[in-house]
Amino acid sequence: MAEPNAEVVRRMYEAFLAGASEEFREGQLPAAFREGLDPEVVWDMTEAGLPDSGEGRFQGHEGTVAFWQSFLSAWQTVDFNYELEEIGDQVLGLIHQRLRGLSTGIEIPAEYVQLISFRAGRVLYVKILPDRDAALRDAATERSS
């Protein structure tokens, strides 16, 4: 029996919170991400609006590591709480993040949504959007096309 898509995401989020972020800092793809991400995964940051999130799209396992390594280089700590919501075969990850600047030590909050699509039980596409309404509109557009 296939694992529910939300559980794939939960496993990666929990791995990140348990220290996988340090593996990204060292240029490695953590096991939970290697298992949960399709080799052709795309991280779409074009609408993210997050501090130090980079711009554009990052593809594949190498792109995933490059994105996280770059993003994490600006932050001493990255912590978050999350809620998962299934929308058909997609998952919304509602993220409430706390970031502590590496050079300043200042903590800032960030909230955003990851709209996550799957292929064969693995994450194929992650689009970062500013809020749940934008993610729901994007999800509806994707389902109707």
Protein Blocks (a to p, Z undefined) as FASTA:
>chain_A
ZZdfklmmmmmmmmmmnopmmmmmnopacfklmmmpcfkbccdfklnopghkbgajdedj
klmmmmmmmmmmmpmbdcdddddddehjbccdddddddddfklopacddddddddddeeh
iafbdcddfbfklmmmmmmmmmmZZ
